[in-house]
Amino acid sequence: MTSPPAGSRDAPRPSGRGERALRVGAGAATALLAAFAFRALAGFDPTQISRFDAPPSEAAFFSPTGNAPFFVYAVALWLLYERRARFFASLGGPASRAISLCALVGAVAAAALAAHADAPDLLLPAASLAAIALAAALGGRPAVRAAWIPAAALVALVPVPAALVNHVVLPLQLATADATAALLRAIGMEAVAVADRIVVGGEQVFQVIESCSGLRATQTIALSALLYGAIFERPRAHWALLVALAPPLGLVVNELRVLSLVFNPYSSFASVHEAQGLAMLVVGVLAIAAVDALLVRALPTGAHASRAARATARRARAHSPRAPIGAARAFACAGGAAALALASLVPPSANADAALAWDPSDVPIRLAGFRSQPRRLDRVYMGSTRFRADTNRVFARDGDEVAVYLGVLPRSARTASVLSPKIAPLGTARRSEPDPSFVDPDAARGARAFLVATADGVERVLVWTRGTCSLGCEAARSALALDRSALARDDMPYVARLATLVGPRAVDVARADARLVAFADSLEGSLARVEERAAARAAARARRDAARRARR
């Protein structure tokens, strides 16, 4: 009988105690080094670090900016458990060095950037890539096929960039209010939607806030569908279709939630509001089961292999002889974990905790002959569109009024963005209509014009931002935490909104535009002087700090 060729899985070569001890030691070192590299994830919870104005228990389930860690980790662990037989059966097979090296390089780069920018969420794609690198090193492509879905599930915990959240949440709020009012009218009730508010019977008023927009519900139900397909071992096509149908199903479930709040006289209590939301998540899971039952009937019978046959196949793979993992391969994995641990020690950038360069309150209360007084801002309406500092004032002169809102963020901020469609209405029960015909005389400023219907009349609104790029560019820079790193931009972003009431005639709109443009020029001149003073103060502090360090 000839000896089996190298790499054969038919007759594994036994290993001695010394080599086994080396493998165990390398495995323990890999686990300890990986735990050290990803230690910052221990307290990471995107639902709590977001600027979602809600109790922690409600934020864990309904914050629009991230998923709950316990849920995402549970899904990933179950998906890995469901694939355990395939994964363990592949161990000892030929390694896929190219996949392992590429994934490890990506994981080390992400871990280094996470440490440099003090952005723990970047450790999640690093962990996902590290898991793929480990699988490729220990079992090659078969191990990667078994591990990539559980590894990819970790990315669901990465918060959605604030700029994207801002541009999705408000349209969802408005669509939910319109749909709810239409359903109420369909059953014979008097209801009308006024932007994000629903007026029922001319008396009751309900506001669709961000937690009722349906964004988080779609994420949660999509993850639930992913887990459901794994638990009940659905075929790939069935599973993919179930996950694809989950987001629209989440919007339907969210609509049912809003209707239940309208019909419940105690929905204004926070505990009742939260309980109804959790009940609707249960309804969402039951709806997934109903859709799954329909798919079982609709898809070809041959696509649904019996669970017993699959279990038998898994047991056969799990008990098939396999080659042992050599000590050299085990130490290579430990080396990769050591590289990740070293990457986590990269010193943080000074830009990771940048402060405000100036504050909106530095703007004079008198400007261009106008005298100002503060105006109340609806923080509930603003939701996750919040700033480190802002001001909302009304400037008046000779019967003319200009409302001014300024919101600023340090470059290090990632949980908010100055790009938000909520700035134009700046209040609940308001709809804004853009005016593409308006051309800002100052092309560098690039202000956009809107008409906004308010309780006091129609407002002409100008909105512009400073220190921003396109929506996609801002989302990418936020996702990669570039403005918390050495690649941070120098200036401080802000958004400015000017508004004044107009009459019904076009000539009034033209007069309002002239008034707002003139005021915008004065405001930008004042902001330029504020920035110059702030830069001078920063330079003086830098000189004092340098002198203090020199004396030491």
N, C-alpha and C positions, 0 to 999 in steps of 0.2 A: 504493500500500500504506500502510495506516495504521500508526502507531506502536503498539506494544503498551501496554496500560494499565499504570499503576503497580503494582508488585508482581508483574507477570507473570513466569513462569519460562520462557516460550517463547523470548524473545530478550533475554538479559541485556545490560544496558548496560555497555560497557567502562569501566573506571576508569583514571585516570591514575596515573603513577608516584608522584606526591605522596600521593594517597589510599592507594595500596597501601603506601607506607612508613609512613603513619600507622597503618594497620591492623596491620602487622607490629609496630610499636612498642607499640601498645596491647595486642596479644596477648602480647608478651614481658613487659610490665608486669603483665598479669593473672597470668601464670604465676609471676613472681617474688613478687608480693604474696601469692598464694595459698600458695606454698611457705612464706613467712614466717608467714602466719596459722596454718598447720597444722604448724609445726615441732615442736611437742611430741609429735606422733604418731611421730616418727622412732625414739624409743626405747621406745615404749609396747608392752608385752606383758602382757596380763592373766594369762597362765599363770604368769608369774614374780612378779608383784606380789601374787598371791593367797597365802593362807596354806596352800597345799597342800604337805604334807610329803613331797616326793619329789625325786629328782634332776631337774635342768633338762630333760634329754632326755625323761624320762617325763612331767613336768608339761606339756611342749609338746603331748603327744598325749592325756593322760588327766586333766588338771586339770579338776574339775567346774565351775569358776567362769568359764571363758572359752575362746575358741578361739585357735589359733595364728595370728599375724598373716600369716605367709607363705602360709598356706592360704587365709585369707579374701581377701587381696589378689589371690591368683592366681585365685580364683573370680570376683571382681569384674572383673578385667582381661579374663578370657576372655569373660565375658558381654558386656562392652563391645566386645571384638573381634568377637564373633559378630554384633553389631548395627551394626557400623561402617558398612556400606553404607546402611542405613536412616537412620543418624544423619547421615552426610555428605550424603546426598541431600536431607535436610530443611533444611540450612543455607541461610540467605538467605531463607527463607520468612517470612511475616508473624510477628512476635514475639507471644508471649502475655504481655502486660505484667502482667496480674493474677497469673498463676501465678508469673512471675519475681519480682515484688515481694514477694508473700506468702512464697515460699520463701527469698528473700534476708533478709527480716526475721527469719524463724525461724532461719536460719543465723547471723546476726549475734548474736541473743539467746543461742543455744547457745554460740557462741564466747566471748562476754563472760562467761557463767556459768562456762564451763570455766576461763577465766583467773582469775576472781574466786574460785572455789572450789578452784583448783589441781587440777582433775579432767580430765586429758587425754582420758579416754574420752568426755566430752561433745563433743569435737571430731569424733567419728565421725558422729553425726547432723547436726552442723553441716556436715561435708563432703558428706554425702548431700544435704542441702537445697541447698547451694551448687551441686552438680552439676545438680540439677533447675532451679535458677534460671538457670544458664548455658545449659542446653539450651533453656529456654523463651525466653530472650532471643535466642538465635542462630537457632533454627529453629521456635519455636512448639510447638504441641501434638504434631506428628509427632516432633520431636526429644525431647520429654519422654517419649513412648511408647517411644522407642528406648533412653532412658537411665535410666528409673526403676528397672528391675530391677537393673542393675549398681550403681546408687547405693544401693538398699535393701540389697544384699548386704553393704555395709560395716557395717551395724548389727549383723551377726552377731558382730562383734568386741567389742561392748559387753558387759562382764561382767554376768552375771545377779546381781541384788541378793542379798546374803548371806542375808537373811532367807528369801527364796524357796528358795535352794539348801539351806539348813538343813532346810526342811520337805519337800523332795523327796528328798534323798539318803538319809536313814535309811529311809523306806518302801521305796525301791528296793533298798537293801541287804537289808532283811528279805525282800522278795519274791524277790530273786535267790537268797538262801540257801534259802528254802522250795522254790523251783522246782528248784534243783540237787539237793536231797535227794530230792525226788519223782522226778526223772529217774534218779537213781542206784538208788533202790528199784525203779523200773520195769525196770531191766536186771538185777535180782537181787542188788544189793549192799545191805549193811546201812548205812543212813545216816539221820541224824536232824538236823534243823535246830534249833539252840538260839539263837533271836534271829538275830544276824548271824554265828553260827558254824555250821559243818557238821562233824559228827562221823561219820567213815567207819570202819566196822568196829570201832567201840568204841575205837580207838586214835588214828587220824590226825585231827587237828583243823585245819580251814581257816577263816580269818576273811575275810569279804567286806568289804574296806575300801572307802573312797569311790571309788578309781579303778576298782573293779570293780562299781560300782553301775549303770553303763550310762547315766548322764546324759550324759557327754561323748560316748559312742559314738553316741547318738541324734543329737546335734548334728552330729557329723562326717559321719555317713552321710547326714543330710538335706542338708548342703551338697554332698556328693558327688553326690547325686541331682540337685540343682539344676544342677551342672556337667555331669553326664552328659546331661541333657536338652538342654542348650545345645550340647554337642559334636555330638550325633547329630541335632540339629534336629528334635526331636519336636514335634508339634502341641501347642497350649496345653492342651487337656483331658488328653492323654496325659501331658504334662509335670507338670501339677498333681497328677494322680493318683499319679505316680511319687514326687513329693516328699512327698505325704501318707502314702504307704506306708512311707517311709523310717524314721520313728521306731519303729514296732513292729518293723521289720526290724532296727534297731539294738539293740533289747532282745534279740532272738533271737540276734544275733551275739555280744552280750555274754555271754549264757548259755552259748554254745559256748566262749567264752574261759574262763569260770570252770570249766567241765567239763575243758577242756584243762589247766588249772592243777592240778586235782584228780588227773588221771591222770599228770601229769609229775612224776617223783620229784625233779627239779632245779628245780622252780618257785619254791623259796624263794630262789634266787639272783636278785638284782635284774635282771641282764642278761637272764636267761632269761624272767623275768616280763615285762620290757619287750618282748623279741622276740616273745613269744607274743601280746602285745597288738597289736603292729604287724601281725603275720600275720593276726589276726582282722579288722583294718581292710581288708586286702586281700580277705579273704573277704567282707566287707561290700560292697565294690565289685563283686565277682563276683556277689553275690546281687542287687545292683541291676540288673546286666545280665540276670540270669535273669528277674527280675520284668518288666523292660522287654520281653524277648522274649515273655512271656506276654501283656502288654498289647497288643503289636503284633498278636497273633493274636485277642485278645478284642475289641478296638475295631473299629469299622467300617472297611473298607478305604479308603473315601473320605477318612477323616481323615488318612491318611498320604500327603501329596503327595511326589512324588519329589524327591530332593535336587538332581538336575540342573535340574528346573523352578524350584526355589527359587533356585538359584545364578544361573540366567538372569535371573530377576526382580530379584535384587539387583544384577546387573551393569547391567541396564537403568536401574534407579533411580540407581545411582552415576554413570552416564555421561549422564544426562539433564541438559540445560542448567539452570542455577540462577542466581538473582540473586546478585551478590556481597554480602558483608556490608559495610555502610557503615561509614565511620570513626566516625560518631556512635554506632552500636550497639557497635562495638568499644570505644570509650572508656567507654560505659556499663558494659560488663562489667568494665573496669579499675577503674571507680569502685566497683562492688560488691566487687571483691577488696580495694580499699583500705579499705572499711568493715570487712571481715573482719579485715584486718591491724590496724586501730585497735582493734577489739574484743579482739584477743589481747593488747593492752597494758594492759587493765584491771588495776589493782593487786590482788594477792591479798588476801583477807580475813584478818584476824587469827585467825579461827576455823578457817582451813584447816589449821592445825598446832597445834590445841589439845592440851594435855597432860592427863594424869590429874589430876583435882581431889584425889583421895585414893587410897590404895592399900589393898587388902584386908588386907595385913599390919598395918595400923594398928589393926585390931580386937584388943582385948585377948585374951590366951591364956586368961584366966579370965573366965567370964561366967555370971551367975546361979548362982553356987556350983559351976559345972562347970569342970574343968581340962582343957585340950586338949593334943593331940599331933598332929603332921602325919600325913596319910594319902596314900599314893601315888595318883596319877591316871594313867589309861591315855591317854596322848597320841595313840597310834595310833587308838584308838577315837574320840577327839574330832575328829580330822581337821580340816576347815575350820571347825569350831565352836571357835574359840579366842579368847582375850581378851588385851588388853594386859597385864593382871595378874589373877591369881586365887589363891585359897587353898582348900585341901581339908584339913579338920581333923576330929578326933573329940573331942567334949567328953564327959567322963565324971564321974558323981557317984553314989556309993552304988549301984553296979551298973547304973545307967541310963546309956545312951549316946545322944548325938545327933550325927550326922554333919552337918557344915556345909560347903557349897561356896558360894563367892562369886566371881563373875566380873564384871569391870568393863571398860568401853571408854570412851575419850574420844569426844566427839561427832564429832570429825573422822574417826573410823575408818569405812571403808566395806567393808573386806574381811571383816568379821565382824559378827555380830549377837547380841544377848542373847536373841533369840527362837529357840529351837531345841528340838525334841523330844528331842534327845540328853541334855538336862540331867536329865530325870526318871530314866532308867535309870543314867546316869553310869558306864557300864561295858559291856564286851562280854559277850555271852551272857546278856543280861537283856532281858526284855520288861516294859513298863510298861502297866498298865491304869488309865485314869482313873476316878475316883470322882465322878460328877456330884452325888451326894447330899451331899457335904461343902459346908458354907457357912462361909466364914471369918468369925469374929466381927468382924474389922476389915475393913469393906467397902472402905475405901480401899486396903488392901493387896491384896485380891482373890486370895489364894493358891489354887492348884488342888491337889487331892489325888490321889495315885496309890498303887497297890499294885505293888511291884516284887519279882519273885522273884530272889533271889541265892543264891550258894553257901552263905551263912550262914543263910538263912531268908528269910521275907517281910518286906520293909521297907515302912513307911508313909512316904510322901514328900510334902512340901509344897514347891511351887515358886511363886515370884512374881517379877515384874520391876518395876523402877522406871524412870520416865522413858521409857516406850514408849507407842506407840499401837497400832492394829490391825495385823495382818500386811500388809494392802494399803497402809496409810498408811506403815508403816516401809519397805516396798519402794519406794514412790514417792519418799519423801524421800531414800532412799539413791541411787536411780537419778538423781535431779536434784541430788545433792550439796548439799541445802539446809542440812544441819547443818555444812557447811564454809563457809557463806556468812554474810552479814549476817542471814539468817533462822534462824540456829541456835538451838536451844533451850538454856536456861541450865543445867539440871541435867545430871548425868552418869548415863548408864544403867548399871544393874547387874542381875544375876540372882542370886537366892538360892535355895538348895536345902537343906532340912532333912530328915533321915531318921532313923528309929529302927526297930528290929526289933519285930515284933508276934507274938502267938501266934495260934492257929487260931480263937479265939472272937471274936465281935463286940465283947464288952466290952473285949477287949485293944486293938482298933482304936480304940475311944472313948477309952481311957486314953492311947494313943499320940497321938491327936489333941490331947488336953488338954496333954500334955507338949510337943508341938511348937508349939502356939499360944503357950503361956507362954514358951517359949524364943524364938520369933519376936518376941514383944513386947520381950524383953530385947535381942535382937540389933538390932532397929530403933532402940531407944533408944541403944544404943552407936554405931550408924552415924550417928545424928543428931548425937551429940557429935563424932564424927570429922569430919563435914561442917562443923560449926561451927568447929572448929579450923582445917580447911583453908581455909574462907572467910576467917577472920581472918588467916591467913598470906598469902593472896592479896591481901587489902586492904592489908596492911603492905607487901608488895612493890610494889604499885601506888603507894602513897604515896612509897616510896623512889625509884622510877623517876621519878615526877613531880618530886620535889625535885632529882634529878640532872639532869633535863632543864632545870629552871628555872635551875640554877647555870651551865649551859652558855650 
